[in-house]
Amino acid sequence: MSDKDLRINEQIRVHEVRLIRDEGEQQQVVMPTMQALAIAREQGLDLVEVAPNAAPPVVKIMNYGKFKFENEKKVRDSKKRQKLLKLKEIRMQPKIDDHDLDFKSKHIREFLGEGNKVKVTVRFRGREMAHTELGLVVLKDVLARIEGEYAMDKPPSMEGRFMSMVLSPKSKK
């Protein structure tokens, strides 16, 4: 439940609630909302509804500003730790020269080194469609040139006029 869904203080519109104090101890009695709100005000804290679907709803006495700040901080930290994987694409043709293949293989190695996935695509034009086996030869040649720095996500396959495969960096264990 996000902190936008939480109701605090006067926003709580039920008659009776189960109260949890700031220290975490649970009151065994169900009390009127106004009495729980008075206890929270007495301590200089807020009354926050943490389980609105319970019968009766559960409320907690806490510093709402601090609670909200801590939640936002957790969200920011979790976003920092996320690694966004990008899919880079390298395109070539079945009649590619050796030097060009070396150059493209070097780029593939760099992309994998940065932790990105790479889609290697061979595009067939016109009469080249009759010789799709040449595309497979090119893709296997690429794999031979990058030597085990990859894990194959999707083996070479035809998709219309394109033959492609997807590689990801080898996991570091």
Chimera marker file (.cmm) of the C-alpha trace (Angstrom):
<marker_set name="trace">
<marker id="1" x="0.000" y="0.000" z="0.000" r="1" g="1" b="0" radius="0.5"/>
<marker id="2" x="1.475" y="3.362" z="-0.960" r="1" g="1" b="0" radius="0.5"/>
<marker id="3" x="1.452" y="6.269" z="1.450" r="1" g="1" b="0" radius="0.5"/>
<marker id="4" x="-1.054" y="8.073" z="-0.815" r="1" g="1" b="0" radius="0.5"/>
<marker id="5" x="-3.688" y="5.457" z="0.139" r="1" g="1" b="0" radius="0.5"/>
<marker id="6" x="-3.173" y="5.968" z="3.872" r="1" g="1" b="0" radius="0.5"/>
<marker id="7" x="-5.677" y="8.058" z="5.803" r="1" g="1" b="0" radius="0.5"/>
<marker id="8" x="-4.405" y="10.109" z="8.710" r="1" g="1" b="0" radius="0.5"/>
<marker id="9" x="-5.961" y="11.851" z="11.717" r="1" g="1" b="0" radius="0.5"/>
<marker id="10" x="-9.357" y="13.380" z="10.826" r="1" g="1" b="0" radius="0.5"/>
<marker id="11" x="-9.467" y="11.565" z="7.466" r="1" g="1" b="0" radius="0.5"/>
<marker id="12" x="-10.237" y="8.313" z="9.334" r="1" g="1" b="0" radius="0.5"/>
<marker id="13" x="-14.030" y="8.088" z="9.145" r="1" g="1" b="0" radius="0.5"/>
<marker id="14" x="-14.805" y="4.876" z="11.073" r="1" g="1" b="0" radius="0.5"/>
<marker id="15" x="-16.255" y="4.794" z="14.588" r="1" g="1" b="0" radius="0.5"/>
<marker id="16" x="-14.018" y="2.158" z="16.172" r="1" g="1" b="0" radius="0.5"/>
<marker id="17" x="-10.389" y="1.195" z="15.570" r="1" g="1" b="0" radius="0.5"/>
<marker id="18" x="-7.745" y="-1.212" z="16.881" r="1" g="1" b="0" radius="0.5"/>
<marker id="19" x="-4.767" y="0.849" z="18.062" r="1" g="1" b="0" radius="0.5"/>
<marker id="20" x="-1.039" y="0.126" z="17.749" r="1" g="1" b="0" radius="0.5"/>
<marker id="21" x="1.170" y="2.502" z="19.691" r="1" g="1" b="0" radius="0.5"/>
<marker id="22" x="4.372" y="4.061" z="18.303" r="1" g="1" b="0" radius="0.5"/>
<marker id="23" x="6.517" y="1.569" z="20.246" r="1" g="1" b="0" radius="0.5"/>
<marker id="24" x="4.763" y="-1.289" z="18.445" r="1" g="1" b="0" radius="0.5"/>
<marker id="25" x="2.688" y="-2.690" z="21.310" r="1" g="1" b="0" radius="0.5"/>
<marker id="26" x="-0.877" y="-3.561" z="20.356" r="1" g="1" b="0" radius="0.5"/>
<marker id="27" x="-3.837" y="-2.457" z="22.430" r="1" g="1" b="0" radius="0.5"/>
<marker id="28" x="-6.165" y="-5.376" z="23.056" r="1" g="1" b="0" radius="0.5"/>
<marker id="29" x="-9.217" y="-3.174" z="23.246" r="1" g="1" b="0" radius="0.5"/>
<marker id="30" x="-11.135" y="-1.715" z="20.374" r="1" g="1" b="0" radius="0.5"/>
<marker id="31" x="-11.569" y="1.976" z="21.042" r="1" g="1" b="0" radius="0.5"/>
<marker id="32" x="-13.459" y="4.885" z="19.501" r="1" g="1" b="0" radius="0.5"/>
<marker id="33" x="-11.532" y="6.749" z="16.812" r="1" g="1" b="0" radius="0.5"/>
<marker id="34" x="-11.814" y="10.052" z="18.679" r="1" g="1" b="0" radius="0.5"/>
<marker id="35" x="-10.174" y="8.538" z="21.774" r="1" g="1" b="0" radius="0.5"/>
<marker id="36" x="-7.314" y="7.109" z="19.681" r="1" g="1" b="0" radius="0.5"/>
<marker id="37" x="-6.890" y="10.477" z="17.985" r="1" g="1" b="0" radius="0.5"/>
<marker id="38" x="-6.765" y="12.203" z="21.387" r="1" g="1" b="0" radius="0.5"/>
<marker id="39" x="-3.994" y="9.795" z="22.528" r="1" g="1" b="0" radius="0.5"/>
<marker id="40" x="-2.011" y="10.532" z="19.346" r="1" g="1" b="0" radius="0.5"/>
<marker id="41" x="-2.425" y="14.326" z="19.774" r="1" g="1" b="0" radius="0.5"/>
<marker id="42" x="-1.348" y="14.024" z="23.417" r="1" g="1" b="0" radius="0.5"/>
<marker id="43" x="1.939" y="12.452" z="22.266" r="1" g="1" b="0" radius="0.5"/>
<marker id="44" x="2.366" y="15.001" z="19.481" r="1" g="1" b="0" radius="0.5"/>
<marker id="45" x="2.107" y="12.312" z="16.799" r="1" g="1" b="0" radius="0.5"/>
<marker id="46" x="-0.315" y="11.323" z="14.019" r="1" g="1" b="0" radius="0.5"/>
<marker id="47" x="-2.913" y="8.573" z="13.847" r="1" g="1" b="0" radius="0.5"/>
<marker id="48" x="-2.361" y="6.601" z="10.611" r="1" g="1" b="0" radius="0.5"/>
<marker id="49" x="-4.692" y="3.924" z="9.236" r="1" g="1" b="0" radius="0.5"/>
<marker id="50" x="-2.406" y="0.991" z="8.319" r="1" g="1" b="0" radius="0.5"/>
<marker id="51" x="-4.981" y="-1.765" z="7.662" r="1" g="1" b="0" radius="0.5"/>
<marker id="52" x="-8.245" y="-0.215" z="6.456" r="1" g="1" b="0" radius="0.5"/>
<marker id="53" x="-9.774" y="-3.544" z="5.375" r="1" g="1" b="0" radius="0.5"/>
<marker id="54" x="-9.471" y="-5.215" z="8.791" r="1" g="1" b="0" radius="0.5"/>
<marker id="55" x="-12.471" y="-5.412" z="11.070" r="1" g="1" b="0" radius="0.5"/>
<marker id="56" x="-12.125" y="-3.041" z="12.913" r="1" g="1" b="0" radius="0.5"/>
<marker id="57" x="-9.505" y="-1.044" z="10.918" r="1" g="1" b="0" radius="0.5"/>
<marker id="58" x="-6.015" y="-1.005" z="12.427" r="1" g="1" b="0" radius="0.5"/>
<marker id="59" x="-4.452" y="2.383" z="13.164" r="1" g="1" b="0" radius="0.5"/>
<marker id="60" x="-0.970" y="3.223" z="14.399" r="1" g="1" b="0" radius="0.5"/>
<marker id="61" x="0.366" y="6.184" z="16.323" r="1" g="1" b="0" radius="0.5"/>
<marker id="62" x="3.470" y="7.475" z="14.504" r="1" g="1" b="0" radius="0.5"/>
<marker id="63" x="5.212" y="10.521" z="13.107" r="1" g="1" b="0" radius="0.5"/>
<marker id="64" x="3.634" y="10.577" z="9.631" r="1" g="1" b="0" radius="0.5"/>
<marker id="65" x="6.187" y="12.992" z="8.112" r="1" g="1" b="0" radius="0.5"/>
<marker id="66" x="9.064" y="10.753" z="9.191" r="1" g="1" b="0" radius="0.5"/>
<marker id="67" x="7.190" y="7.640" z="7.965" r="1" g="1" b="0" radius="0.5"/>
<marker id="68" x="6.569" y="9.228" z="4.556" r="1" g="1" b="0" radius="0.5"/>
<marker id="69" x="10.221" y="10.331" z="4.273" r="1" g="1" b="0" radius="0.5"/>
<marker id="70" x="11.483" y="6.810" z="5.112" r="1" g="1" b="0" radius="0.5"/>
<marker id="71" x="9.194" y="5.270" z="2.462" r="1" g="1" b="0" radius="0.5"/>
<marker id="72" x="10.379" y="7.735" z="-0.197" r="1" g="1" b="0" radius="0.5"/>
<marker id="73" x="13.987" y="7.002" z="0.772" r="1" g="1" b="0" radius="0.5"/>
<marker id="74" x="13.403" y="3.237" z="0.348" r="1" g="1" b="0" radius="0.5"/>
<marker id="75" x="11.863" y="3.813" z="-3.094" r="1" g="1" b="0" radius="0.5"/>
<marker id="76" x="14.822" y="5.985" z="-4.172" r="1" g="1" b="0" radius="0.5"/>
<marker id="77" x="17.337" y="3.389" z="-2.942" r="1" g="1" b="0" radius="0.5"/>
<marker id="78" x="15.586" y="0.552" z="-4.753" r="1" g="1" b="0" radius="0.5"/>
<marker id="79" x="15.598" y="2.582" z="-7.996" r="1" g="1" b="0" radius="0.5"/>
<marker id="80" x="19.329" y="3.219" z="-7.592" r="1" g="1" b="0" radius="0.5"/>
<marker id="81" x="20.068" y="-0.509" z="-7.305" r="1" g="1" b="0" radius="0.5"/>
<marker id="82" x="18.116" y="-1.385" z="-10.451" r="1" g="1" b="0" radius="0.5"/>
<marker id="83" x="20.248" y="-2.126" z="-13.489" r="1" g="1" b="0" radius="0.5"/>
<marker id="84" x="18.488" y="-1.150" z="-16.681" r="1" g="1" b="0" radius="0.5"/>
<marker id="85" x="19.330" y="-3.638" z="-19.409" r="1" g="1" b="0" radius="0.5"/>
<marker id="86" x="19.485" y="-2.153" z="-22.854" r="1" g="1" b="0" radius="0.5"/>
<marker id="87" x="19.129" y="-4.141" z="-26.037" r="1" g="1" b="0" radius="0.5"/>
<marker id="88" x="21.703" y="-2.987" z="-28.583" r="1" g="1" b="0" radius="0.5"/>
<marker id="89" x="21.344" y="-4.069" z="-32.191" r="1" g="1" b="0" radius="0.5"/>
<marker id="90" x="24.126" y="-4.746" z="-34.669" r="1" g="1" b="0" radius="0.5"/>
<marker id="91" x="23.027" y="-5.091" z="-38.305" r="1" g="1" b="0" radius="0.5"/>
<marker id="92" x="24.978" y="-6.611" z="-41.154" r="1" g="1" b="0" radius="0.5"/>
<marker id="93" x="24.487" y="-8.256" z="-44.545" r="1" g="1" b="0" radius="0.5"/>
<marker id="94" x="25.387" y="-11.771" z="-45.686" r="1" g="1" b="0" radius="0.5"/>
<marker id="95" x="28.138" y="-10.393" z="-48.011" r="1" g="1" b="0" radius="0.5"/>
<marker id="96" x="30.119" y="-8.709" z="-45.214" r="1" g="1" b="0" radius="0.5"/>
<marker id="97" x="33.888" y="-8.321" z="-45.504" r="1" g="1" b="0" radius="0.5"/>
<marker id="98" x="36.286" y="-9.786" z="-42.890" r="1" g="1" b="0" radius="0.5"/>
<marker id="99" x="37.452" y="-6.378" z="-41.676" r="1" g="1" b="0" radius="0.5"/>
<marker id="100" x="33.868" y="-5.179" z="-41.259" r="1" g="1" b="0" radius="0.5"/>
<marker id="101" x="33.012" y="-8.360" z="-39.366" r="1" g="1" b="0" radius="0.5"/>
<marker id="102" x="35.995" y="-7.768" z="-37.035" r="1" g="1" b="0" radius="0.5"/>
<marker id="103" x="34.833" y="-4.206" z="-36.462" r="1" g="1" b="0" radius="0.5"/>
<marker id="104" x="31.234" y="-5.252" z="-35.681" r="1" g="1" b="0" radius="0.5"/>
<marker id="105" x="32.470" y="-8.091" z="-33.424" r="1" g="1" b="0" radius="0.5"/>
<marker id="106" x="34.553" y="-5.564" z="-31.476" r="1" g="1" b="0" radius="0.5"/>
<marker id="107" x="31.405" y="-3.470" z="-30.925" r="1" g="1" b="0" radius="0.5"/>
<marker id="108" x="29.454" y="-6.540" z="-29.797" r="1" g="1" b="0" radius="0.5"/>
<marker id="109" x="32.223" y="-7.350" z="-27.306" r="1" g="1" b="0" radius="0.5"/>
<marker id="110" x="32.081" y="-3.754" z="-25.965" r="1" g="1" b="0" radius="0.5"/>
<marker id="111" x="28.292" y="-3.837" z="-25.581" r="1" g="1" b="0" radius="0.5"/>
<marker id="112" x="28.451" y="-7.170" z="-23.734" r="1" g="1" b="0" radius="0.5"/>
<marker id="113" x="31.258" y="-5.782" z="-21.544" r="1" g="1" b="0" radius="0.5"/>
<marker id="114" x="28.988" y="-2.877" z="-20.541" r="1" g="1" b="0" radius="0.5"/>
<marker id="115" x="26.346" y="-5.400" z="-19.462" r="1" g="1" b="0" radius="0.5"/>
<marker id="116" x="23.932" y="-4.849" z="-22.366" r="1" g="1" b="0" radius="0.5"/>
<marker id="117" x="22.129" y="-7.467" z="-24.415" r="1" g="1" b="0" radius="0.5"/>
<marker id="118" x="22.958" y="-7.523" z="-28.115" r="1" g="1" b="0" radius="0.5"/>
<marker id="119" x="20.715" y="-8.480" z="-31.021" r="1" g="1" b="0" radius="0.5"/>
<marker id="120" x="22.816" y="-9.459" z="-34.018" r="1" g="1" b="0" radius="0.5"/>
<marker id="121" x="20.824" y="-9.166" z="-37.249" r="1" g="1" b="0" radius="0.5"/>
<marker id="122" x="21.623" y="-10.158" z="-40.823" r="1" g="1" b="0" radius="0.5"/>
<marker id="123" x="19.411" y="-8.425" z="-43.408" r="1" g="1" b="0" radius="0.5"/>
<marker id="124" x="18.651" y="-10.159" z="-46.706" r="1" g="1" b="0" radius="0.5"/>
<marker id="125" x="17.808" y="-8.080" z="-49.777" r="1" g="1" b="0" radius="0.5"/>
<marker id="126" x="16.348" y="-9.243" z="-53.070" r="1" g="1" b="0" radius="0.5"/>
<marker id="127" x="17.867" y="-12.479" z="-54.343" r="1" g="1" b="0" radius="0.5"/>
<marker id="128" x="19.876" y="-12.936" z="-51.120" r="1" g="1" b="0" radius="0.5"/>
<marker id="129" x="16.673" y="-14.478" z="-49.683" r="1" g="1" b="0" radius="0.5"/>
<marker id="130" x="17.452" y="-17.619" z="-51.700" r="1" g="1" b="0" radius="0.5"/>
<marker id="131" x="20.683" y="-18.106" z="-49.714" r="1" g="1" b="0" radius="0.5"/>
<marker id="132" x="19.719" y="-17.667" z="-46.071" r="1" g="1" b="0" radius="0.5"/>
<marker id="133" x="22.367" y="-20.245" z="-45.115" r="1" g="1" b="0" radius="0.5"/>
<marker id="134" x="24.972" y="-17.509" z="-45.761" r="1" g="1" b="0" radius="0.5"/>
<marker id="135" x="23.418" y="-15.486" z="-42.938" r="1" g="1" b="0" radius="0.5"/>
<marker id="136" x="23.802" y="-18.442" z="-40.580" r="1" g="1" b="0" radius="0.5"/>
<marker id="137" x="27.474" y="-18.706" z="-41.584" r="1" g="1" b="0" radius="0.5"/>
<marker id="138" x="27.959" y="-14.989" z="-40.791" r="1" g="1" b="0" radius="0.5"/>
<marker id="139" x="26.287" y="-15.312" z="-37.368" r="1" g="1" b="0" radius="0.5"/>
<marker id="140" x="28.396" y="-18.377" z="-36.479" r="1" g="1" b="0" radius="0.5"/>
<marker id="141" x="31.500" y="-16.471" z="-37.579" r="1" g="1" b="0" radius="0.5"/>
<marker id="142" x="30.522" y="-13.630" z="-35.222" r="1" g="1" b="0" radius="0.5"/>
<marker id="143" x="30.135" y="-16.111" z="-32.338" r="1" g="1" b="0" radius="0.5"/>
<marker id="144" x="33.578" y="-17.557" z="-33.107" r="1" g="1" b="0" radius="0.5"/>
<marker id="145" x="35.120" y="-14.059" z="-33.023" r="1" g="1" b="0" radius="0.5"/>
<marker id="146" x="33.655" y="-13.044" z="-29.640" r="1" g="1" b="0" radius="0.5"/>
<marker id="147" x="34.753" y="-16.337" z="-27.999" r="1" g="1" b="0" radius="0.5"/>
<marker id="148" x="32.594" y="-17.300" z="-25.033" r="1" g="1" b="0" radius="0.5"/>
<marker id="149" x="32.015" y="-13.780" z="-23.650" r="1" g="1" b="0" radius="0.5"/>
<marker id="150" x="28.290" y="-14.300" z="-24.097" r="1" g="1" b="0" radius="0.5"/>
<marker id="151" x="25.280" y="-16.403" z="-23.186" r="1" g="1" b="0" radius="0.5"/>
<marker id="152" x="22.876" y="-17.187" z="-26.035" r="1" g="1" b="0" radius="0.5"/>
<marker id="153" x="19.365" y="-15.939" z="-25.200" r="1" g="1" b="0" radius="0.5"/>
<marker id="154" x="17.833" y="-16.677" z="-28.596" r="1" g="1" b="0" radius="0.5"/>
<marker id="155" x="19.555" y="-18.844" z="-31.202" r="1" g="1" b="0" radius="0.5"/>
<marker id="156" x="19.697" y="-17.701" z="-34.851" r="1" g="1" b="0" radius="0.5"/>
<marker id="157" x="16.262" y="-17.715" z="-36.481" r="1" g="1" b="0" radius="0.5"/>
<marker id="158" x="14.554" y="-16.173" z="-39.504" r="1" g="1" b="0" radius="0.5"/>
<marker id="159" x="12.030" y="-13.368" z="-39.027" r="1" g="1" b="0" radius="0.5"/>
<marker id="160" x="10.842" y="-12.238" z="-42.450" r="1" g="1" b="0" radius="0.5"/>
<marker id="161" x="13.828" y="-10.756" z="-44.296" r="1" g="1" b="0" radius="0.5"/>
<marker id="162" x="16.025" y="-10.838" z="-41.178" r="1" g="1" b="0" radius="0.5"/>
<marker id="163" x="17.963" y="-13.590" z="-39.431" r="1" g="1" b="0" radius="0.5"/>
<marker id="164" x="18.788" y="-12.656" z="-35.868" r="1" g="1" b="0" radius="0.5"/>
<marker id="165" x="20.058" y="-13.941" z="-32.545" r="1" g="1" b="0" radius="0.5"/>
<marker id="166" x="20.131" y="-12.357" z="-29.093" r="1" g="1" b="0" radius="0.5"/>
<marker id="167" x="23.203" y="-12.512" z="-26.847" r="1" g="1" b="0" radius="0.5"/>
<marker id="168" x="23.571" y="-11.442" z="-23.244" r="1" g="1" b="0" radius="0.5"/>
<marker id="169" x="26.717" y="-10.972" z="-21.163" r="1" g="1" b="0" radius="0.5"/>
<marker id="170" x="27.989" y="-14.052" z="-19.379" r="1" g="1" b="0" radius="0.5"/>
<marker id="171" x="26.996" y="-13.846" z="-15.718" r="1" g="1" b="0" radius="0.5"/>
<marker id="172" x="29.910" y="-13.173" z="-13.369" r="1" g="1" b="0" radius="0.5"/>
<marker id="173" x="29.772" y="-15.893" z="-10.711" r="1" g="1" b="0" radius="0.5"/>
<link id1="1" id2="2" r="1" g="1" b="0" radius="0.2"/>
<link id1="2" id2="3" r="1" g="1" b="0" radius="0.2"/>
<link id1="3" id2="4" r="1" g="1" b="0" radius="0.2"/>
<link id1="4" id2="5" r="1" g="1" b="0" radius="0.2"/>
<link id1="5" id2="6" r="1" g="1" b="0" radius="0.2"/>
<link id1="6" id2="7" r="1" g="1" b="0" radius="0.2"/>
<link id1="7" id2="8" r="1" g="1" b="0" radius="0.2"/>
<link id1="8" id2="9" r="1" g="1" b="0" radius="0.2"/>
<link id1="9" id2="10" r="1" g="1" b="0" radius="0.2"/>
<link id1="10" id2="11" r="1" g="1" b="0" radius="0.2"/>
<link id1="11" id2="12" r="1" g="1" b="0" radius="0.2"/>
<link id1="12" id2="13" r="1" g="1" b="0" radius="0.2"/>
<link id1="13" id2="14" r="1" g="1" b="0" radius="0.2"/>
<link id1="14" id2="15" r="1" g="1" b="0" radius="0.2"/>
<link id1="15" id2="16" r="1" g="1" b="0" radius="0.2"/>
<link id1="16" id2="17" r="1" g="1" b="0" radius="0.2"/>
<link id1="17" id2="18" r="1" g="1" b="0" radius="0.2"/>
<link id1="18" id2="19" r="1" g="1" b="0" radius="0.2"/>
<link id1="19" id2="20" r="1" g="1" b="0" radius="0.2"/>
<link id1="20" id2="21" r="1" g="1" b="0" radius="0.2"/>
<link id1="21" id2="22" r="1" g="1" b="0" radius="0.2"/>
<link id1="22" id2="23" r="1" g="1" b="0" radius="0.2"/>
<link id1="23" id2="24" r="1" g="1" b="0" radius="0.2"/>
<link id1="24" id2="25" r="1" g="1" b="0" radius="0.2"/>
<link id1="25" id2="26" r="1" g="1" b="0" radius="0.2"/>
<link id1="26" id2="27" r="1" g="1" b="0" radius="0.2"/>
<link id1="27" id2="28" r="1" g="1" b="0" radius="0.2"/>
<link id1="28" id2="29" r="1" g="1" b="0" radius="0.2"/>
<link id1="29" id2="30" r="1" g="1" b="0" radius="0.2"/>
<link id1="30" id2="31" r="1" g="1" b="0" radius="0.2"/>
<link id1="31" id2="32" r="1" g="1" b="0" radius="0.2"/>
<link id1="32" id2="33" r="1" g="1" b="0" radius="0.2"/>
<link id1="33" id2="34" r="1" g="1" b="0" radius="0.2"/>
<link id1="34" id2="35" r="1" g="1" b="0" radius="0.2"/>
<link id1="35" id2="36" r="1" g="1" b="0" radius="0.2"/>
<link id1="36" id2="37" r="1" g="1" b="0" radius="0.2"/>
<link id1="37" id2="38" r="1" g="1" b="0" radius="0.2"/>
<link id1="38" id2="39" r="1" g="1" b="0" radius="0.2"/>
<link id1="39" id2="40" r="1" g="1" b="0" radius="0.2"/>
<link id1="40" id2="41" r="1" g="1" b="0" radius="0.2"/>
<link id1="41" id2="42" r="1" g="1" b="0" radius="0.2"/>
<link id1="42" id2="43" r="1" g="1" b="0" radius="0.2"/>
<link id1="43" id2="44" r="1" g="1" b="0" radius="0.2"/>
<link id1="44" id2="45" r="1" g="1" b="0" radius="0.2"/>
<link id1="45" id2="46" r="1" g="1" b="0" radius="0.2"/>
<link id1="46" id2="47" r="1" g="1" b="0" radius="0.2"/>
<link id1="47" id2="48" r="1" g="1" b="0" radius="0.2"/>
<link id1="48" id2="49" r="1" g="1" b="0" radius="0.2"/>
<link id1="49" id2="50" r="1" g="1" b="0" radius="0.2"/>
<link id1="50" id2="51" r="1" g="1" b="0" radius="0.2"/>
<link id1="51" id2="52" r="1" g="1" b="0" radius="0.2"/>
<link id1="52" id2="53" r="1" g="1" b="0" radius="0.2"/>
<link id1="53" id2="54" r="1" g="1" b="0" radius="0.2"/>
<link id1="54" id2="55" r="1" g="1" b="0" radius="0.2"/>
<link id1="55" id2="56" r="1" g="1" b="0" radius="0.2"/>
<link id1="56" id2="57" r="1" g="1" b="0" radius="0.2"/>
<link id1="57" id2="58" r="1" g="1" b="0" radius="0.2"/>
<link id1="58" id2="59" r="1" g="1" b="0" radius="0.2"/>
<link id1="59" id2="60" r="1" g="1" b="0" radius="0.2"/>
<link id1="60" id2="61" r="1" g="1" b="0" radius="0.2"/>
<link id1="61" id2="62" r="1" g="1" b="0" radius="0.2"/>
<link id1="62" id2="63" r="1" g="1" b="0" radius="0.2"/>
<link id1="63" id2="64" r="1" g="1" b="0" radius="0.2"/>
<link id1="64" id2="65" r="1" g="1" b="0" radius="0.2"/>
<link id1="65" id2="66" r="1" g="1" b="0" radius="0.2"/>
<link id1="66" id2="67" r="1" g="1" b="0" radius="0.2"/>
<link id1="67" id2="68" r="1" g="1" b="0" radius="0.2"/>
<link id1="68" id2="69" r="1" g="1" b="0" radius="0.2"/>
<link id1="69" id2="70" r="1" g="1" b="0" radius="0.2"/>
<link id1="70" id2="71" r="1" g="1" b="0" radius="0.2"/>
<link id1="71" id2="72" r="1" g="1" b="0" radius="0.2"/>
<link id1="72" id2="73" r="1" g="1" b="0" radius="0.2"/>
<link id1="73" id2="74" r="1" g="1" b="0" radius="0.2"/>
<link id1="74" id2="75" r="1" g="1" b="0" radius="0.2"/>
<link id1="75" id2="76" r="1" g="1" b="0" radius="0.2"/>
<link id1="76" id2="77" r="1" g="1" b="0" radius="0.2"/>
<link id1="77" id2="78" r="1" g="1" b="0" radius="0.2"/>
<link id1="78" id2="79" r="1" g="1" b="0" radius="0.2"/>
<link id1="79" id2="80" r="1" g="1" b="0" radius="0.2"/>
<link id1="80" id2="81" r="1" g="1" b="0" radius="0.2"/>
<link id1="81" id2="82" r="1" g="1" b="0" radius="0.2"/>
<link id1="82" id2="83" r="1" g="1" b="0" radius="0.2"/>
<link id1="83" id2="84" r="1" g="1" b="0" radius="0.2"/>
<link id1="84" id2="85" r="1" g="1" b="0" radius="0.2"/>
<link id1="85" id2="86" r="1" g="1" b="0" radius="0.2"/>
<link id1="86" id2="87" r="1" g="1" b="0" radius="0.2"/>
<link id1="87" id2="88" r="1" g="1" b="0" radius="0.2"/>
<link id1="88" id2="89" r="1" g="1" b="0" radius="0.2"/>
<link id1="89" id2="90" r="1" g="1" b="0" radius="0.2"/>
<link id1="90" id2="91" r="1" g="1" b="0" radius="0.2"/>
<link id1="91" id2="92" r="1" g="1" b="0" radius="0.2"/>
<link id1="92" id2="93" r="1" g="1" b="0" radius="0.2"/>
<link id1="93" id2="94" r="1" g="1" b="0" radius="0.2"/>
<link id1="94" id2="95" r="1" g="1" b="0" radius="0.2"/>
<link id1="95" id2="96" r="1" g="1" b="0" radius="0.2"/>
<link id1="96" id2="97" r="1" g="1" b="0" radius="0.2"/>
<link id1="97" id2="98" r="1" g="1" b="0" radius="0.2"/>
<link id1="98" id2="99" r="1" g="1" b="0" radius="0.2"/>
<link id1="99" id2="100" r="1" g="1" b="0" radius="0.2"/>
<link id1="100" id2="101" r="1" g="1" b="0" radius="0.2"/>
<link id1="101" id2="102" r="1" g="1" b="0" radius="0.2"/>
<link id1="102" id2="103" r="1" g="1" b="0" radius="0.2"/>
<link id1="103" id2="104" r="1" g="1" b="0" radius="0.2"/>
<link id1="104" id2="105" r="1" g="1" b="0" radius="0.2"/>
<link id1="105" id2="106" r="1" g="1" b="0" radius="0.2"/>
<link id1="106" id2="107" r="1" g="1" b="0" radius="0.2"/>
<link id1="107" id2="108" r="1" g="1" b="0" radius="0.2"/>
<link id1="108" id2="109" r="1" g="1" b="0" radius="0.2"/>
<link id1="109" id2="110" r="1" g="1" b="0" radius="0.2"/>
<link id1="110" id2="111" r="1" g="1" b="0" radius="0.2"/>
<link id1="111" id2="112" r="1" g="1" b="0" radius="0.2"/>
<link id1="112" id2="113" r="1" g="1" b="0" radius="0.2"/>
<link id1="113" id2="114" r="1" g="1" b="0" radius="0.2"/>
<link id1="114" id2="115" r="1" g="1" b="0" radius="0.2"/>
<link id1="115" id2="116" r="1" g="1" b="0" radius="0.2"/>
<link id1="116" id2="117" r="1" g="1" b="0" radius="0.2"/>
<link id1="117" id2="118" r="1" g="1" b="0" radius="0.2"/>
<link id1="118" id2="119" r="1" g="1" b="0" radius="0.2"/>
<link id1="119" id2="120" r="1" g="1" b="0" radius="0.2"/>
<link id1="120" id2="121" r="1" g="1" b="0" radius="0.2"/>
<link id1="121" id2="122" r="1" g="1" b="0" radius="0.2"/>
<link id1="122" id2="123" r="1" g="1" b="0" radius="0.2"/>
<link id1="123" id2="124" r="1" g="1" b="0" radius="0.2"/>
<link id1="124" id2="125" r="1" g="1" b="0" radius="0.2"/>
<link id1="125" id2="126" r="1" g="1" b="0" radius="0.2"/>
<link id1="126" id2="127" r="1" g="1" b="0" radius="0.2"/>
<link id1="127" id2="128" r="1" g="1" b="0" radius="0.2"/>
<link id1="128" id2="129" r="1" g="1" b="0" radius="0.2"/>
<link id1="129" id2="130" r="1" g="1" b="0" radius="0.2"/>
<link id1="130" id2="131" r="1" g="1" b="0" radius="0.2"/>
<link id1="131" id2="132" r="1" g="1" b="0" radius="0.2"/>
<link id1="132" id2="133" r="1" g="1" b="0" radius="0.2"/>
<link id1="133" id2="134" r="1" g="1" b="0" radius="0.2"/>
<link id1="134" id2="135" r="1" g="1" b="0" radius="0.2"/>
<link id1="135" id2="136" r="1" g="1" b="0" radius="0.2"/>
<link id1="136" id2="137" r="1" g="1" b="0" radius="0.2"/>
<link id1="137" id2="138" r="1" g="1" b="0" radius="0.2"/>
<link id1="138" id2="139" r="1" g="1" b="0" radius="0.2"/>
<link id1="139" id2="140" r="1" g="1" b="0" radius="0.2"/>
<link id1="140" id2="141" r="1" g="1" b="0" radius="0.2"/>
<link id1="141" id2="142" r="1" g="1" b="0" radius="0.2"/>
<link id1="142" id2="143" r="1" g="1" b="0" radius="0.2"/>
<link id1="143" id2="144" r="1" g="1" b="0" radius="0.2"/>
<link id1="144" id2="145" r="1" g="1" b="0" radius="0.2"/>
<link id1="145" id2="146" r="1" g="1" b="0" radius="0.2"/>
<link id1="146" id2="147" r="1" g="1" b="0" radius="0.2"/>
<link id1="147" id2="148" r="1" g="1" b="0" radius="0.2"/>
<link id1="148" id2="149" r="1" g="1" b="0" radius="0.2"/>
<link id1="149" id2="150" r="1" g="1" b="0" radius="0.2"/>
<link id1="150" id2="151" r="1" g="1" b="0" radius="0.2"/>
<link id1="151" id2="152" r="1" g="1" b="0" radius="0.2"/>
<link id1="152" id2="153" r="1" g="1" b="0" radius="0.2"/>
<link id1="153" id2="154" r="1" g="1" b="0" radius="0.2"/>
<link id1="154" id2="155" r="1" g="1" b="0" radius="0.2"/>
<link id1="155" id2="156" r="1" g="1" b="0" radius="0.2"/>
<link id1="156" id2="157" r="1" g="1" b="0" radius="0.2"/>
<link id1="157" id2="158" r="1" g="1" b="0" radius="0.2"/>
<link id1="158" id2="159" r="1" g="1" b="0" radius="0.2"/>
<link id1="159" id2="160" r="1" g="1" b="0" radius="0.2"/>
<link id1="160" id2="161" r="1" g="1" b="0" radius="0.2"/>
<link id1="161" id2="162" r="1" g="1" b="0" radius="0.2"/>
<link id1="162" id2="163" r="1" g="1" b="0" radius="0.2"/>
<link id1="163" id2="164" r="1" g="1" b="0" radius="0.2"/>
<link id1="164" id2="165" r="1" g="1" b="0" radius="0.2"/>
<link id1="165" id2="166" r="1" g="1" b="0" radius="0.2"/>
<link id1="166" id2="167" r="1" g="1" b="0" radius="0.2"/>
<link id1="167" id2="168" r="1" g="1" b="0" radius="0.2"/>
<link id1="168" id2="169" r="1" g="1" b="0" radius="0.2"/>
<link id1="169" id2="170" r="1" g="1" b="0" radius="0.2"/>
<link id1="170" id2="171" r="1" g="1" b="0" radius="0.2"/>
<link id1="171" id2="172" r="1" g="1" b="0" radius="0.2"/>
<link id1="172" id2="173" r="1" g="1" b="0" radius="0.2"/>
</marker_set>
